[in-house]
Structures are given as C-alpha cells and as structure tokens.
Amino acid sequence: PGQSFKYCQSEQDNEDKIPITLTGIAPFYLELEIKHHGGTVPEVYRIPSISTSSYSIQMPRQHLHLGVQHVRIREVRDARGCLQRYDLNAPSVQVH
C-alpha cells in the first residue's frame, strides 16, 4: 500500500507489476478501482480467476491514461465465497 509503479505508454518487457498476497482458498476474484488524475468517474477492472495466493497484477493498457492513476482494491472473494469489500481506507497504489 502507498507504493508507486511506473508503466510506459507502449508495452515494455520489464514493466512494474503490482504484487498482492491473498488469503483464503483459490481461485480468487479481485475487483480494482482505477481513478485517473483529473477524472470524475473511476473505472473498474476485474480479475475473475486468480489461481494462487501470491499474484502480480499487470494493468492492461486500455485502463491506463497518461499521468497518475490511483488503483485501489474494491472487493476480494475466495472460492468459499468469503468476501471482503473496501469502501474507505482500502489498500491502494499509484500508477504513473
């Protein structure tokens, strides 16, 4: 939480990936909110089937704009249906 990650406008081989550790039983469902600097409505990015508890998120290009984005976790669910929703004070990072 609170870290910054850098992405280039064109895809690079050695781009930052956002590490996350999930607790529970795989597969996991992860929902992220991407708020663009100066934007009013955040985008939602869903990763429906994460098969391991240690995962590296690589943000798809179509969800990133030039400038700074704030990415935060909105929801995590495991295979048993255990659910964690975050409204305020969610873990978040910056993407440049």
C-alpha positions as CSV (number, residue, x, y, z in Angstrom):
1,P,0.0,0.0,0.0
2,G,1.1,3.5,-0.8
3,Q,3.7,2.5,-3.3
4,S,4.2,3.9,-6.8
5,F,4.5,1.8,-10.0
6,K,5.6,3.0,-13.5
7,Y,4.2,2.0,-16.8
8,C,5.2,3.3,-20.2
9,Q,2.8,4.3,-22.9
10,S,4.0,1.5,-25.1
11,E,4.4,-2.0,-23.7
12,Q,7.9,-2.8,-22.3
13,D,9.4,-6.2,-21.3
14,N,10.4,-5.1,-17.8
15,E,7.3,-3.2,-16.6
16,D,6.4,-3.0,-12.9
17,K,3.8,-5.5,-11.7
18,I,1.8,-4.8,-8.6
19,P,2.3,-7.6,-6.1
20,I,-0.6,-8.8,-4.0
21,T,-1.0,-11.5,-1.4
22,L,-4.5,-13.0,-1.0
23,T,-5.7,-15.0,2.0
24,G,-8.2,-17.8,1.7
25,I,-8.8,-20.6,-0.8
26,A,-8.1,-20.1,-4.6
27,P,-9.4,-19.2,-7.0
28,F,-9.8,-15.6,-6.0
29,Y,-11.9,-12.8,-7.6
30,L,-10.4,-9.4,-7.4
31,E,-12.1,-6.1,-8.2
32,L,-9.9,-2.9,-8.5
33,E,-10.9,0.7,-8.9
34,I,-8.8,2.9,-11.2
35,K,-9.2,6.7,-10.6
36,H,-7.5,8.8,-13.3
37,H,-5.9,12.1,-12.2
38,G,-8.5,14.8,-13.1
39,G,-11.1,12.2,-14.0
40,T,-14.5,12.2,-12.3
41,V,-15.7,8.6,-12.7
42,P,-13.4,5.8,-11.7
43,E,-13.0,2.6,-13.9
44,V,-13.5,-0.9,-12.5
45,Y,-11.1,-3.6,-13.5
46,R,-12.0,-7.2,-12.6
47,I,-9.7,-10.2,-12.4
48,P,-12.1,-13.2,-12.1
49,S,-9.9,-16.2,-11.5
50,I,-6.6,-15.9,-9.7
51,S,-5.3,-19.4,-9.0
52,T,-2.6,-18.6,-6.4
53,S,-2.4,-16.5,-3.2
54,S,0.7,-14.6,-4.4
55,Y,-0.2,-12.7,-7.6
56,S,1.4,-9.9,-9.7
57,I,-1.1,-7.5,-11.3
58,Q,-0.2,-6.2,-14.7
59,M,-2.5,-3.3,-15.5
60,P,-4.0,-3.6,-19.1
61,R,-3.1,-0.6,-21.3
62,Q,-6.8,0.2,-22.0
63,H,-7.2,1.1,-18.3
64,L,-4.3,3.5,-18.1
65,H,-4.0,7.1,-19.3
66,L,-1.1,9.4,-19.4
67,G,-0.5,10.9,-15.9
68,V,-1.2,9.5,-12.5
69,Q,-3.8,6.9,-11.6
70,H,-4.8,5.7,-8.2
71,V,-5.5,2.0,-8.0
72,R,-7.3,0.6,-5.0
73,I,-8.9,-2.7,-4.0
74,R,-12.7,-2.7,-4.0
75,E,-13.5,-6.3,-3.4
76,V,-11.8,-9.7,-2.9
77,R,-13.6,-13.1,-2.8
78,D,-12.3,-16.6,-2.4
79,A,-13.6,-20.0,-3.6
80,R,-15.6,-20.5,-0.4
81,G,-17.4,-17.2,-1.1
82,C,-15.7,-15.3,1.8
83,L,-15.9,-11.7,0.8
84,Q,-14.0,-8.5,1.8
85,R,-15.3,-5.2,0.5
86,Y,-13.5,-1.9,0.9
87,D,-15.3,1.4,0.8
88,L,-12.9,3.7,2.7
89,N,-9.2,3.2,3.6
90,A,-8.7,0.5,1.0
91,P,-5.2,-0.6,0.1
92,S,-4.1,1.5,-2.8
93,V,-1.1,2.3,-5.0
94,Q,-0.2,5.0,-7.6
95,V,0.5,4.1,-11.2
96,H,2.4,6.6,-13.4
